[in-house]
Amino acid sequence: MSEQMVKLLRTDANHEGFIGLVRLLDRELAERDGDDHAFYAQFNGIEAIDHVVLALEDDEAVSCGGMKVFNSMALEIKRMYTSRDKRKRGLAALVLKGLEEWASELGYEFCVLETGKRQPEAIALYKKWGYEVIPNFGQYKGIENSVCFKKSLLK
């Protein structure tokens, strides 16, 4: 991947590129999660997401991630997705790093997130970038398919 071709854009959940990628994400998760999809979908609205990072290639949104307030010390990373034909190029890592930098600039100490066991690529990404598995939080407590992570943003 040529870094000159990829630009990171900080925006919000109203950006049409983000909305389009989230539609693709929801379609893919419906395939992967099957009958469990309705449970997860109720927690994946984008209304509460105030901070979005998009990776743009030739002005087209090809990868995304968002954050919403989790508590006074942490933001929750949500809606990470890379277009199927753009994967394996480091775009998700660029978006994740962009989200972490933004969270740190906003004064948050941690990022937390949840992903599903049927998303092994996501689990590998988060582990590679220093996220540690934590007990499932909130609505994910007791949900067998969920894996929750936390990463300190403090240097």
N, C-alpha and C positions, 0 to 999 in steps of 0.2 A: 504494500500500500504506500502510495506517495502521500506524505503528510501535506504537501502543498495543495493537493486536490481536495483534501478533507478539511472542512472548517467546522468548528464547534460554535453553536449558537445558544445563548442563554435566552430563554423565553418562558412562556407559561402554557397552561393546558389548552388555551384557546387557539394555538397555532395549528393551522390546517395540516402541516406535515406531521405533527405529533398525533393529531386525531386520526389521520390515515394509517400511521404505523400501529396505533393502538387497535384499530379495526383488524389489521392483519394478525396482531398478537392474539386478540380474542378468538379469532378463527382457529389459529394454531393450537391454542390452549384447549379449545372445545374438542379438537381432535385428540389431543394427548390425554386430557382429563376425563373424557367420556361422561359418565353419569355424575361425577363429582364436580363438573364445571359450574353448575348453577350455584353451588355453595361458595366457590371462590369468586365467581362473578359479582356477587353482592358486595364484596369488599374492594372491587377494582374499578369503581367509578373514578373519573378524573376530576370531579368538581373540587375536591380538597387539595389537589396538587397545585401548589403555587410556583414551583420551580421546575423547569424542564430544560434539559440539555439535549440538543439535536446535533447529530453529525450530518453535515451536508456535503454532498458530492455533486459538483456541478449544479448547485442550488437545489438539489433534490434531497429530501430527508431520507436517510438510509438507516439510521440507528437512533435510538432514543432512550431516555430514562427520565424519571421525575422524582420529586421528593415532596413529602408533606410532613407537617409537624407531628412528631411522635410524643415528645414531652419537652420540657424546658431545656433538656440537654442533648436531645437527639432528633434527627430527621429520619423518616422512614423512606427508603428507596423503593419506588414503585415503577411498574410498567416499562421495565427494561426490555428492549426488543431491537433486533437487527434484521433487516430484510433478508430473506432466505438466500438470495443470489449474491449477497454482500458479506456473508459470514466467513469466518476463518481468516480475517484480515486485521484483527485488532481493534475494530470499531467499537465493540462493546466495552473494551478496556479503556478506550479514550473517553467514552461517555461516562463511565463509572468514575474515572479520575476527575473529570470535569465536575461531576456532582459532588464528589468529596471536597474538592477545592472550594466550591461555592458554599457548601455547608460549613466548612471551616471559616471562611470569610464572614459568614453570618453569625459566627460565635458558638456554633454547636460543637460538642465534644465527641459525639458518636454518630455513626450511621447504623441503623438496623434495617433488616429486611426479612421477607419470607419468600421462599420459593418452594416448588414441589419436587418430590422425589422423581417425578416423571420428566424433569428438566435437568438431566445430568450435566449438560453443557453449562447451565447457569451455576450449578453447584461447583463445578470445576473452576469457573471464572472467579467466583467469590473467594474460594479457598486460595487460589493463586495470588489474589490481591490482598491477602491478609485478613479476611473475614473469618471469625471463629464461630462455630456452632454454639448456640445458646438454647436454653429451654424455650419451647414454643410460647409465644406471648399472645395476649389478647384472645381474639376469636380463633386463633390457631392452636390454643391449648387443647391437647387431647386429639388433635387431628393427625392421624398416622402418616398421611402423605406429605405433610408440611415439614419444612426444615427452616429454622430461623437462625439468623446470623447477626453478629455485631462486630463493628470495627471502631477502634479509637482513632480520632482525628488529631489527637495531641501528639506533638513531636517528641 
